[in-house]
């Protein structure tokens, strides 16, 4: 194995780390190389594409759940393993006369 593939892989790793490390999964490496380094670059891009699709689906699912909870007449309270409130919808707040959640805490809104 010559130095060219090793240098190509090192360059690919730096580019991927710089972009993906900032949370930028939309940028692509787009290598036109016909060798293993090009195959690796295309694989890294495919993983980023799949991750973006999963994150988008999770955000859509979260929005649907939020809409259901926001419009539910029933109170919904979700507790964590330690018994702490993780989520509470508006109806549950009214039922329990609960104060607003602290900044950074999750509610259905």
C-alpha positions as CSV (number, residue, x, y, z in Angstrom):
1,X,0.0,0.0,0.0
2,X,1.5,3.4,-1.0
3,X,1.3,6.6,0.9
4,X,-1.3,8.1,-1.4
5,X,-4.3,6.2,0.1
6,X,-3.0,6.8,3.7
7,X,-2.7,10.6,3.0
8,X,-6.2,10.5,1.4
9,X,-7.7,8.8,4.4
10,X,-6.0,11.2,6.8
11,X,-7.4,14.2,4.7
12,X,-10.8,12.5,4.6
13,X,-10.8,12.1,8.4
14,X,-9.8,15.7,9.0
15,X,-12.6,17.0,6.7
16,X,-15.2,14.7,8.2
17,X,-14.2,15.4,11.8
18,X,-14.2,19.2,11.1
19,X,-17.7,19.2,9.6
20,X,-19.4,16.4,11.6
21,X,-17.7,17.5,14.8
22,X,-19.6,20.8,14.5
23,X,-22.9,18.9,14.0
24,X,-22.9,19.7,10.2
25,X,-24.3,16.5,8.7
26,X,-25.6,18.3,5.6
27,X,-22.1,18.9,4.1
28,X,-20.7,16.1,1.9
29,X,-17.2,15.0,1.2
30,X,-18.0,14.2,-2.4
31,X,-14.9,12.4,-3.5
32,X,-14.6,11.4,-7.1
33,X,-11.6,9.1,-6.4
34,X,-12.1,5.7,-8.0
35,X,-10.1,3.9,-5.2
36,X,-10.7,2.8,-1.6
37,X,-10.5,6.4,-0.3
38,X,-13.3,7.4,-2.6
39,X,-15.3,4.4,-1.4
40,X,-14.7,5.4,2.2
41,X,-15.8,9.0,1.4
42,X,-19.0,7.8,-0.2
43,X,-19.7,5.5,2.8
44,X,-19.2,8.4,5.2
45,X,-21.6,10.5,3.2
46,X,-24.1,7.7,3.1
47,X,-23.9,7.4,6.9
48,X,-24.5,11.2,7.2
49,X,-27.5,10.9,4.9
50,X,-29.0,8.2,7.0
51,X,-28.4,10.1,10.2
52,X,-30.1,13.2,8.7
53,X,-33.1,11.1,7.7
54,X,-33.3,9.6,11.2
55,X,-33.1,13.0,12.9
56,X,-35.7,14.5,10.6
57,X,-38.1,11.6,11.3
58,X,-37.5,12.0,15.1
59,X,-38.3,15.7,14.8
60,X,-41.5,15.0,12.9
61,X,-42.5,12.3,15.5
62,X,-41.7,14.7,18.3
63,X,-43.9,17.4,16.7
64,X,-46.8,14.9,16.3
65,X,-46.5,13.8,19.9
66,X,-46.4,17.5,21.1
67,X,-49.5,18.3,19.1
68,X,-51.3,15.3,20.6
69,X,-50.3,16.2,24.2
70,X,-51.0,19.9,23.7
71,X,-54.6,19.1,22.6
72,X,-55.4,16.3,25.0
73,X,-58.1,17.0,27.5
74,X,-56.6,14.4,29.8
75,X,-53.6,15.3,32.0
76,X,-50.4,13.5,31.0
77,X,-47.4,13.4,33.3
78,X,-44.3,11.4,32.5
79,X,-42.0,10.4,35.4
80,X,-38.3,9.4,35.1
81,X,-36.8,6.5,37.0
82,X,-36.0,8.7,40.0
83,X,-39.7,9.8,40.1
84,X,-38.9,13.3,38.7
85,X,-41.3,14.8,36.3
86,X,-39.9,14.6,32.8
87,X,-42.9,15.9,30.9
88,X,-46.3,17.5,31.8
89,X,-48.9,18.7,29.5
90,X,-51.2,21.8,30.0
91,X,-54.2,19.8,31.1
92,X,-52.1,18.1,33.9
93,X,-50.9,21.6,34.9
94,X,-54.4,22.8,35.3
95,X,-55.5,19.6,37.2
96,X,-52.6,19.8,39.7
97,X,-52.4,23.6,39.7
98,X,-48.7,23.1,38.8
99,X,-46.4,26.1,38.4
100,X,-44.6,26.7,35.1
101,X,-41.6,24.5,34.5
102,X,-38.1,25.8,35.0
103,X,-36.2,27.0,32.0
104,X,-34.6,24.0,30.3
105,X,-37.2,21.6,31.7
106,X,-39.3,19.7,29.2
107,X,-43.0,20.0,28.9
108,X,-45.3,19.2,26.0
109,X,-44.9,22.8,24.9
